[in-house]
Amino acid sequence: MSDRLIIFDTTLRDGEQSPGATLTSSEKLETARQLAKLGVDVMEAGFPAASPGDLMAVQMIAREVKGVTIAALARTNEHDVTKAWEGVRDAESARIHTFIATSPVHMKYKLRKSPDEVVEAARAAVTLAKRFVDDVEFSAEDATRSEWDFLCRIVAVAIEAGATTINLPDTVGYTTPEEYARLIKHIRANVPGAEDIVLSVHCHNDLGMATANTLSAIDAGARQAEVTVNGIGERAGNTSLEEVVMALHTRKDFFGGLVPRVDTKQIVPTSKLVSHLTGILVQPNKAIVGANAFAHEAGIHQDGMLKNRDTYEIMTPQSVGLEMSRLVLGKHSGRAGFTARLNELGFDGIPKDKINELYQRFIELSDRKKTVTNADIIAIIEEDAQPKDDLYVLSGWRANSGNDGRAEAWVKVLIEGVDREASANGNGQIDALFKAIDKLIPGGCSLESFHIDAVTPGEDAQGEVSVRVRCGEHVYNGRGVATDIVEASVRAYMKALNRGTVVAEVTA
Ligand SMILES: [Zn+2]
């Protein structure tokens, strides 16, 4: 059994399937670069057969992101497998990941295939993928609700056809830690050739057991964990990368030193980037990356922490990159100080003219805010990472309100090179502004949720606004950051509406 654990990140594929999480190609590339910096072993960049946009994004990532295996997903048909190869063929290291459902309910009602047909489809897809690339993964979708004898049969066929990784997903979040461990051991003991391939696990969190199930399977011999940043994904989400990685680090004693190569100090920056780009907030009490994960509130805990941090702290905030958030910069820090801080935060390799642009925003911010923290700087950079190819660009706004409850707003939006203006009244400035924007942007979108947060403590903190917009059957998330919460709200709303246009293009 190998003593290396492979971290397979599927934030860009399974994670992007979260409601409203749709990313543009440039946002996907930005995320992929950060995942490479984080040090995942494999990243699933997308599902190329799904749409031309998906294929393009996978190709872009395969060409530009180095030092990591790039995987693409494919159903077990010729078209999908060929598209997957088209997606990853230029990668430094490429993998095709093909899957078919193996549970009775999926085979009968979803696939309408007999078990024999399913086995043959798996054999054909793995054989075809193997003609393109040596690194082939096969997943038996809904493995945890499949019959074990049938699983052994199909896994044996996939291995015989050349699969080098076999994944046994808990697609619907149904299994329990002990049962999953037994399944892993059963496959290992009963399938010829299982000793020579990597067994992989992929869990969903429907019953809140995704991390527990993943760790239990690793303990039983699985050597690849499929995870997403912040645990985003279909329904209740996937296994969270940060939880698995930090559990293996913190409990080396239990897991026999099976430590992934991930740079744990990049965990918090990656979490913030993914949350910002997808618009999916992290719950405050989320393990490892939640705002309260390292906050000690109760007096008795604080007392213990002051005497010895080990009393209540099993890992340090520094180890996950939640460092220095109190180190401050001011207007007098200068360009050199600002650039040095960018480097410390891991944003190296930014071109000089881009640094000048960011520095201007930093100066503007420090005019409005006494102290600028690392969290503020990260917010500036993430805000800047937004695509510049937006269809709708807000070029001006004004709003006012009084104690009679009435508010009026005016906006100017650049649409395909033409400035258009509109005014509206509303219940408060933000409502009036959104209504004015709605007059200019068609599509019948409506606001579903609105959430405001402070990036840092203090009364001059930057406000971070997250909105969710529904346009027909799709929902889109958007986030905006500014010291003025009205400005942050308008930016977030524009972002969500722009995201809608990207998706409309791709599916058209
Ligand atoms: Zn999944």
Residues whose N, C-alpha, C, O or C-beta is under 5 A from the ligand:
A	BS01	ZN	D14
